[in-house]
């Protein structure tokens, strides 16, 4: 059997393997690249995933191996993974097309850990190999400089502000541009202008995901942002108790009115497990995130436990996903990043756009 016949048989087998997120076979999706067969029967190819944070990568690898080992000449299967993040191709907006996806993290009320979720989500996505930025739009209470442990002042280059680089991500916050203890007292038009400048005057460069931390509530910042820039998806953060859930309903309704896809709800501080005795306590109630998700017809993206490591990491500028990666909270936040990346890939694939290949692929 010559090499061309072997390639044909391999592609025939791979036609039976379905990409779990996009729900088509991997050959029709054209994500099988660099296919080659050695004389000893060793098969090698690259699988081009729609996100480096793919939650089913190992399942996909196993399906390919099981299918190909049915070929009589296959002695070894060598699969290399790469990623080319599907982007939100809607036209217009203040951001350049080099920013592929925008994710807003919002909450109905303050004190539910929204900024903590935003920071750890961004760092978890970066940990998978994605190019990530964080834009702190909590204009009255910018917390990213403290949470990420940096007080750098962004430098100007070619008429643009260069984002601060910290923990492998690009960061911009109004907190970098005002005195640390100075109150930010702005009327609506001033906030509107400041938000637009944080988009147009910042050189974000190539990003797979820009995570945007919004202020709590449903105010001017939300409207200004959503009317100025197509948003790929929104996440609502809540705690389980009823007083927080009531405001989540309003937030979801606001995003729907603004035609922003709601990826789902994150239930933060869902429970506390005693580190000495193992007793689990639901300090803020139980099951609230699930109830509001069901009521509003959106997904419950994750339930994040309450741990002291989260507060400690935020205070010292080392969020828990990098400071305590083995902790239960870090594991839950990393899984949240995979769920969010998967939701965006599915949404973007459903939009009419070509499946591009980045010439600068990041091998995984």
C-alpha positions in Angstrom: 0.0 0.0 0.0 1.5 3.3 -1.0 1.5 6.5 1.1 -1.4 8.1 -0.7 -3.6 5.2 0.0 -2.6 5.2 3.6 -3.5 8.9 3.9 -6.8 8.3 2.2 -7.6 5.6 4.8 -6.5 7.7 7.7 -8.8 10.6 6.6 -11.6 8.1 6.2 -11.2 7.0 9.8 -10.9 10.6 11.1 -14.1 11.5 9.3 -15.8 9.4 12.0 -14.4 11.6 14.8 -16.6 14.5 16.0 -15.2 17.7 17.4 -17.1 17.9 20.8 -17.7 21.7 20.7 -18.4 22.3 17.1 -20.2 19.0 16.5 -18.8 18.2 13.1 -16.2 15.7 12.1 -12.6 16.9 12.3 -11.9 16.4 8.6 -14.8 18.4 7.4 -13.8 21.2 9.9 -10.3 21.2 8.3 -8.6 21.1 11.6 -6.4 18.1 10.8 -3.1 19.6 9.6 0.4 18.3 8.7 -0.8 14.7 8.3 2.1 12.3 7.6 2.8 8.5 7.8 6.2 7.1 8.4 7.5 3.9 6.8 7.2 2.2 10.2 3.5 3.0 10.4 3.8 5.9 12.8 1.0 8.5 12.1 1.5 12.1 12.9 -0.8 15.1 12.5 -1.7 18.4 14.2 -5.2 19.1 15.5 -6.1 22.8 15.4 -8.5 23.5 18.3 -10.9 26.5 18.4 -9.5 27.4 21.8 -6.4 26.4 23.8 -8.7 26.0 26.9 -10.5 23.2 25.2 -12.3 21.1 27.9 -12.5 17.9 25.9 -9.0 17.8 24.4 -8.2 14.4 26.0 -11.5 12.9 24.9 -10.7 14.1 21.3 -7.3 12.6 21.4 -8.6 9.3 22.7 -11.3 9.2 19.9 -8.6 9.8 17.2 -6.4 7.1 18.6 -9.2 4.5 18.9 -10.3 5.2 15.4 -6.8 5.1 13.8 -5.6 2.0 15.6 -8.2 0.0 13.6 -6.0 0.5 10.6 -3.7 -2.6 10.1 -0.6 -0.5 9.3 -0.9 1.9 12.3 1.8 1.3 14.8 1.9 4.6 16.7 -0.3 7.7 16.8 1.4 11.1 17.5 -1.0 14.0 17.8 0.2 17.6 18.3 -2.3 20.1 19.5 -2.4 23.8 18.4 -5.0 26.5 18.8 -6.5 29.1 16.6 -9.2 30.9 18.7 -12.4 31.6 16.8 -13.3 35.2 16.9 -16.3 37.4 17.1 -16.4 38.8 13.6 -19.2 41.4 14.1 -18.1 44.7 12.5 -17.8 48.0 14.2 -16.8 49.0 17.7 -13.9 50.9 19.3 -11.5 47.9 19.6 -9.3 46.9 16.7 -10.0 43.5 15.0 -6.9 42.1 16.6 -9.0 41.7 19.7 -10.9 38.5 18.9 -13.3 38.2 21.8 -14.6 40.5 24.6 -16.0 38.9 27.8 -17.7 41.2 30.3 -17.9 40.1 33.9 -20.7 41.9 35.8 -22.8 41.6 38.9 -26.1 43.0 40.1 -24.6 44.3 43.3 -21.2 44.9 44.9 -19.4 42.5 47.3 -20.0 39.3 45.4 -16.4 38.8 44.2 -16.9 40.0 40.6 -13.4 41.4 40.2 -11.9 38.3 41.8 -13.7 36.2 39.2 -12.6 38.5 36.3 -8.9 38.4 37.4 -8.8 34.7 37.9 -10.7 34.0 34.7 -8.2 36.0 32.7 -5.2 34.4 34.3 -6.7 30.9 33.9 -7.2 31.5 30.2 -3.7 32.8 29.9 -2.5 29.7 31.7 -3.9 27.5 28.9 -1.8 29.5 26.4 -4.3 32.2 25.2 -3.4 35.8 24.6 -5.4 37.7 27.3 -6.0 41.2 28.4 -7.9 42.6 31.4 -9.7 46.0 31.2 -10.8 47.3 34.5 -13.9 49.4 33.9 -15.0 49.5 37.5 -14.5 53.3 37.2 -15.4 54.2 40.8 -13.6 51.3 42.5 -10.8 50.0 40.3 -9.3 47.0 42.1 -7.1 45.3 39.4 -3.9 47.2 40.4 -4.1 45.8 43.9 -5.5 42.4 42.9 -2.8 41.8 40.3 0.0 43.4 42.4 1.2 46.2 40.2 1.3 50.0 40.4 3.1 50.6 37.1 2.1 53.7 35.1 1.3 52.8 31.5 3.8 54.3 29.1 2.9 56.1 25.9 4.1 54.9 22.5 3.1 56.2 19.1 0.2 58.1 20.6 -1.2 55.1 22.4 -1.0 53.9 26.0 0.7 50.5 26.3 -1.1 48.1 28.7 0.8 47.1 31.8 2.0 43.5 31.6 1.5 41.4 34.8 1.4 37.7 35.4 1.5 37.1 31.6 -1.6 39.2 30.7 -2.0 42.8 29.5 -3.8 45.1 32.0 -5.4 48.5 31.8 -7.2 50.3 34.6 -8.2 53.8 35.5 -6.5 53.0 38.8 -3.1 53.3 37.0 -4.0 56.8 35.8 -5.2 58.5 39.0 -3.7 58.9 42.4 -4.1 55.9 44.6 -6.2 57.5 47.3 -7.9 60.2 45.2 -11.7 59.8 44.8 -13.1 59.5 41.3 -16.0 61.9 41.1 -17.4 61.9 37.6 -20.7 62.7 36.0 -22.1 60.5 33.3 -20.6 62.3 30.2 -17.1 62.2 31.8 -17.4 58.4 32.5 -18.6 57.9 28.9 -15.6 59.7 27.5 -13.1 57.9 29.8 -14.5 54.5 28.8 -14.2 55.2 25.1 -10.6 56.4 25.6 -9.7 53.2 27.4 -10.7 51.4 24.2 -9.4 53.8 21.5 -6.2 55.1 23.2 -4.8 51.7 24.4 -2.6 49.5 22.1 -4.0 46.1 23.0 -2.3 44.3 20.1 -3.2 40.7 19.4 -5.6 39.2 22.0 -7.7 36.1 22.0 -9.7 37.3 24.9 -10.2 40.7 26.5 -11.8 40.2 30.0 -13.7 43.4 31.0 -14.5 44.0 34.7 -17.6 46.1 34.9 -18.8 48.1 37.9 -21.7 46.5 39.8 -25.3 47.4 38.9 -26.9 48.4 35.6 -25.6 51.9 35.0 -23.9 54.2 32.6 -20.8 52.2 32.1 -22.7 49.1 31.0 -24.8 51.1 28.4 -21.8 53.0 27.1 -19.7 49.8 26.7 -22.4 47.7 25.0 -23.3 50.5 22.6 -19.7 51.2 21.7 -18.4 47.7 21.2 -19.8 44.3 20.2 -19.5 42.1 23.2 -18.9 38.4 22.6 -20.5 37.3 25.9 -21.4 38.3 29.4 -21.0 36.6 32.7 -23.1 37.4 35.8 -21.5 36.8 39.2 -23.6 36.2 42.2 -23.6 34.7 45.7 -26.3 32.2 46.6 -28.4 34.4 48.9 -31.7 35.9 47.6 -30.7 39.5 48.1 -27.9 39.0 45.5 -30.0 36.9 43.1 -32.7 39.5 42.7 -30.2 41.9 41.1 -28.8 39.1 38.9 -32.2 38.9 37.2 -32.0 42.6 36.4 -28.5 42.3 35.0 -29.4 39.5 32.7 -32.4 41.4 31.5 -30.2 44.4 30.8 -27.7 42.4 28.7 -30.6 40.9 26.7 -32.0 44.4 26.1 -28.6 45.5 24.9 -28.3 42.4 22.6 -25.3 41.0 24.5 -25.1 37.1 24.7 -25.4 35.9 28.2 -23.0 33.0 28.7 -24.3 32.2 32.1 -24.1 32.7 35.9 -21.2 32.1 38.2 -22.2 31.3 41.8 -19.3 32.6 43.9 -18.8 31.7 47.6 -21.1 28.8 47.1 -19.8 26.9 50.1 -17.1 26.7 52.7 -15.2 23.6 53.6 -13.5 23.6 57.0 -9.8 22.8 56.4 -9.4 20.9 59.7 -12.6 18.9 60.0 -13.9 18.8 56.4 -17.4 20.0 57.4 -19.1 21.9 54.5 -21.1 25.0 55.4 -23.3 27.0 53.1 -22.7 30.4 54.6 -24.7 32.4 52.1 -27.4 29.9 51.4 -27.5 27.0 48.9 -28.5 26.5 45.3 -29.3 30.1 44.5 -27.2 30.3 41.4 -28.9 27.2 40.0 -32.4 28.6 40.8 -31.7 32.0 39.0 -30.1 30.2 36.1 -33.1 28.0 35.6 -35.5 30.9 36.0 -33.7 33.0 33.4 -33.0 30.2 31.0 -29.2 30.5 31.2 -26.4 28.2 32.2 -24.9 27.8 35.6 -21.2 28.1 34.5 -19.6 27.2 37.8 -19.9 27.2 41.6 -16.8 28.7 43.3 -16.1 27.7 46.9 -15.1 30.2 49.6 -11.4 29.9 50.7 -9.1 32.1 52.7 -6.5 31.6 49.9 -8.7 33.7 47.6 -8.6 36.8 49.9 -4.9 36.3 50.7 -4.0 36.0 47.0 -6.0 39.1 46.1 -4.4 41.2 48.8 -0.8 40.3 47.9 -1.4 40.7 44.1 -1.2 37.0 43.3 -4.6 35.6 42.4 -5.4 32.1 43.5 -5.2 30.4 40.1 -1.4 31.2 40.1 -0.7 31.5 43.8 -2.5 28.4 45.0 -3.2 26.4 41.8 -3.8 23.2 43.7 -6.6 24.7 45.8 -10.3 23.8 45.3 -11.1 27.4 44.3 -8.3 27.5 41.8 -9.4 24.2 40.2 -13.0 25.5 40.0 -11.9 28.8 38.4 -9.7 26.9 35.9 -12.7 24.8 34.9 -14.8 27.9 34.6 -12.3 29.3 32.1 -12.6 26.2 30.0 -16.4 26.4 30.1 -16.4 30.1 29.1 -13.9 29.4 26.3 -16.1 26.5 25.0 -19.3 28.6 25.1 -17.6 31.4 23.1 -16.2 28.9 20.5 -19.7 27.5 20.0 -21.2 30.9 19.6 -18.6 32.1 17.2 -18.7 29.0 15.1 -22.5 29.5 14.6 -21.8 33.0 13.1 -21.2 33.2 9.3 -17.4 33.4 9.2 -14.6 31.5 7.6 -12.6 29.1 9.8 -9.2 31.0 9.8 -5.8 29.7 10.6 -3.4 31.9 12.6 0.0 31.9 11.0 1.5 32.2 14.5 0.0 29.1 16.0 0.6 28.4 19.7 1.5 24.7 20.1 0.0 23.2 23.3 
